[in-house]
Amino acid sequence: MFDWLAAIAGGGLAAKATAAVTTTGVAVSNAAGNTAIPWWVWPLLLFVTTFVLGIVAVLGGVGGGVLFVPIVGSFFPFNLDFVRGAGLLVALAGALAAGPGLLKLNLANLRLALPVALIASTFSVVGAFIGLALPNNVVQAALGLTIVLIAILFVISKNTEFPQVGNSDRLARFLNLGGTYYEHSSGKTVNWSVWRTPQGLLLFIAIGIMAGMFGLGAGWANVPVLNLLMGAPLKVAVGTSKFLLSITDTSAAWVYLNQGAVLPIIAVPSVVGIMLGSFVGVRLLAKAKPKAVKYLVIILLLASGLRSLLKGLGIWN
Amino acid sequence: MAKPQAEMLKSPAPKEAVVKAPAVPKVEVAPEQLVYANVLLYGSWLGIALLLLTNVIYLTGLVRPYIEPSMLPQYWGMKASEFVQVAHIPTGWGWISMLGYSDFLNFIGMALLGALTIIGYLILLPAYLSKKDMPYTFIVLTEIVVLVLAASGILAVGGH
């Protein structure tokens, strides 16, 4: 069904996606400076943008939230409060839709997720209140800096499929953190455990605050902590991270909802656009070159991060 | 010598070797985890469908909105706290009293998506209690408190 899209994409899906995002971004930028633009153009542009982001996010192996907030916050005329509120709903919807499959395959492990989620969700509430209380230019600049650092993290981070895990720490043993999942590629059942649990939980405090403050999904941080620090196998780290988002983002999203920081005209087209884009992205995944798309994601993050930083500093409005 | 067609029809077809695919080992998943998964599965798609339906009602003007979509460009550049004051938007669960307006109808789908995790945790709680897993009973209970507090609107940013 999507052969026509892949055929049009031709030799260079990543290049085509870059062109689509760039073209959309230029159109949005131009429109933002034109006060005679009819109101309905914005939700329509938003839908198109998030549809493309949904495709890129799947191909690049990232969550929609980490692309949504910096790009929409930098190039659309919406206040960052509403962009963050929508961003949390976008990330939440994606996590809730992915959760069932991950739970049924035990790729999202409840024993690992629940203690981590408690920490992250509590502090995402704190982050949400901090973010709503701070002036927008401060949040915008901090967001820009964070996005640039995330882009660098994507470049240098090398996730490990099956990390070497030392002796489980006392907390991991007390909570009995570990589990089993079936690895299709090897045809074997994998038993796994974790270590460095206190250090991991401490980092989830910071992750929760950032998720609530910036309206980001936090998957970009969950996976390295679970995989590289705590030693969970990569598939379990990714699956548990996605499930974690549904809990972390629920608490922060309620804060934004209750504070009047969610506008349906922004949130709903974004949720629908990204969900549809993700659906298409999954179908295109087999044909895409992962490395090329990963570079595209890094470029998008760097561009939107720098734009956000400069906008927050008042240098480029 | 060829067999008559009737006899040929009666003759059974030669048996082909049947190769069975190796069975995928089952990984044990706790029953409460499966129930939680199904709550998310049906709830999330229902929530998204509701969002789509109510947004169409809102944007097409089938039901009168509180703020006309064409007026929103005057508001969407404001901070949320300013928007709430200037447009007299109810905070917390005040949107329930505004369900007669199409823009607030959208909150039904959003509230459903926000409630799914709380419902999931309420399913987990008796399971951990029955297993006498006290650490996880405590974790689940505390998480329910956090989520309900966040959802309640009791917590508020000071000084709008």
HADDOCK unambig.tbl for C-alpha pairs under 7 A between the chains (distance, minus, plus):
assign (segid A and resid 39 and name CA) (segid B and resid 70 and name CA) 5.48 0.50 0.50
assign (segid A and resid 39 and name CA) (segid B and resid 73 and name CA) 6.54 0.50 0.50
assign (segid A and resid 77 and name CA) (segid B and resid 77 and name CA) 6.24 0.50 0.50
assign (segid A and resid 78 and name CA) (segid B and resid 76 and name CA) 5.21 0.50 0.50
assign (segid A and resid 78 and name CA) (segid B and resid 77 and name CA) 4.94 0.50 0.50
assign (segid A and resid 79 and name CA) (segid B and resid 76 and name CA) 5.99 0.50 0.50
assign (segid A and resid 79 and name CA) (segid B and resid 77 and name CA) 4.48 0.50 0.50
assign (segid A and resid 79 and name CA) (segid B and resid 78 and name CA) 5.80 0.50 0.50
assign (segid A and resid 79 and name CA) (segid B and resid 79 and name CA) 6.08 0.50 0.50
assign (segid A and resid 81 and name CA) (segid B and resid 79 and name CA) 6.10 0.50 0.50
assign (segid A and resid 81 and name CA) (segid B and resid 80 and name CA) 5.99 0.50 0.50
assign (segid A and resid 82 and name CA) (segid B and resid 80 and name CA) 7.00 0.50 0.50
assign (segid A and resid 93 and name CA) (segid B and resid 44 and name CA) 6.94 0.50 0.50
assign (segid A and resid 96 and name CA) (segid B and resid 40 and name CA) 5.92 0.50 0.50
assign (segid A and resid 96 and name CA) (segid B and resid 44 and name CA) 5.87 0.50 0.50
assign (segid A and resid 97 and name CA) (segid B and resid 41 and name CA) 6.40 0.50 0.50
assign (segid A and resid 97 and name CA) (segid B and resid 44 and name CA) 5.91 0.50 0.50
assign (segid A and resid 99 and name CA) (segid B and resid 37 and name CA) 6.63 0.50 0.50
assign (segid A and resid 99 and name CA) (segid B and resid 40 and name CA) 6.81 0.50 0.50
assign (segid A and resid 100 and name CA) (segid B and resid 37 and name CA) 4.16 0.50 0.50
assign (segid A and resid 100 and name CA) (segid B and resid 38 and name CA) 6.32 0.50 0.50
assign (segid A and resid 100 and name CA) (segid B and resid 40 and name CA) 6.06 0.50 0.50
assign (segid A and resid 100 and name CA) (segid B and resid 41 and name CA) 5.55 0.50 0.50
assign (segid A and resid 103 and name CA) (segid B and resid 33 and name CA) 6.54 0.50 0.50
assign (segid A and resid 103 and name CA) (segid B and resid 34 and name CA) 6.95 0.50 0.50
assign (segid A and resid 103 and name CA) (segid B and resid 37 and name CA) 5.93 0.50 0.50
assign (segid A and resid 104 and name CA) (segid B and resid 29 and name CA) 6.90 0.50 0.50
assign (segid A and resid 104 and name CA) (segid B and resid 34 and name CA) 6.02 0.50 0.50
assign (segid A and resid 104 and name CA) (segid B and resid 37 and name CA) 6.72 0.50 0.50
assign (segid A and resid 106 and name CA) (segid B and resid 29 and name CA) 6.42 0.50 0.50
assign (segid A and resid 115 and name CA) (segid B and resid 139 and name CA) 6.40 0.50 0.50
assign (segid A and resid 118 and name CA) (segid B and resid 143 and name CA) 5.62 0.50 0.50
assign (segid A and resid 122 and name CA) (segid B and resid 146 and name CA) 6.39 0.50 0.50
assign (segid A and resid 129 and name CA) (segid B and resid 157 and name CA) 5.99 0.50 0.50
assign (segid A and resid 133 and name CA) (segid B and resid 157 and name CA) 6.75 0.50 0.50
assign (segid A and resid 180 and name CA) (segid B and resid 27 and name CA) 6.80 0.50 0.50
assign (segid A and resid 181 and name CA) (segid B and resid 27 and name CA) 6.08 0.50 0.50
assign (segid A and resid 182 and name CA) (segid B and resid 27 and name CA) 6.59 0.50 0.50
assign (segid A and resid 247 and name CA) (segid B and resid 117 and name CA) 6.32 0.50 0.50
assign (segid A and resid 250 and name CA) (segid B and resid 114 and name CA) 5.46 0.50 0.50
assign (segid A and resid 251 and name CA) (segid B and resid 147 and name CA) 5.44 0.50 0.50
assign (segid A and resid 251 and name CA) (segid B and resid 150 and name CA) 5.57 0.50 0.50
assign (segid A and resid 254 and name CA) (segid B and resid 114 and name CA) 6.82 0.50 0.50
assign (segid A and resid 254 and name CA) (segid B and resid 150 and name CA) 5.75 0.50 0.50
assign (segid A and resid 254 and name CA) (segid B and resid 151 and name CA) 5.05 0.50 0.50
assign (segid A and resid 255 and name CA) (segid B and resid 150 and name CA) 5.88 0.50 0.50
assign (segid A and resid 255 and name CA) (segid B and resid 151 and name CA) 6.94 0.50 0.50
assign (segid A and resid 258 and name CA) (segid B and resid 91 and name CA) 5.30 0.50 0.50
assign (segid A and resid 258 and name CA) (segid B and resid 92 and name CA) 4.12 0.50 0.50
assign (segid A and resid 258 and name CA) (segid B and resid 93 and name CA) 6.87 0.50 0.50
assign (segid A and resid 258 and name CA) (segid B and resid 153 and name CA) 5.53 0.50 0.50
assign (segid A and resid 259 and name CA) (segid B and resid 91 and name CA) 5.54 0.50 0.50
assign (segid A and resid 259 and name CA) (segid B and resid 92 and name CA) 6.56 0.50 0.50
assign (segid A and resid 260 and name CA) (segid B and resid 80 and name CA) 5.95 0.50 0.50
assign (segid A and resid 260 and name CA) (segid B and resid 84 and name CA) 6.22 0.50 0.50
assign (segid A and resid 260 and name CA) (segid B and resid 91 and name CA) 5.78 0.50 0.50
assign (segid A and resid 261 and name CA) (segid B and resid 80 and name CA) 4.99 0.50 0.50
assign (segid A and resid 264 and name CA) (segid B and resid 103 and name CA) 6.80 0.50 0.50
assign (segid A and resid 264 and name CA) (segid B and resid 106 and name CA) 6.33 0.50 0.50
assign (segid A and resid 268 and name CA) (segid B and resid 51 and name CA) 6.42 0.50 0.50
assign (segid A and resid 268 and name CA) (segid B and resid 55 and name CA) 6.90 0.50 0.50
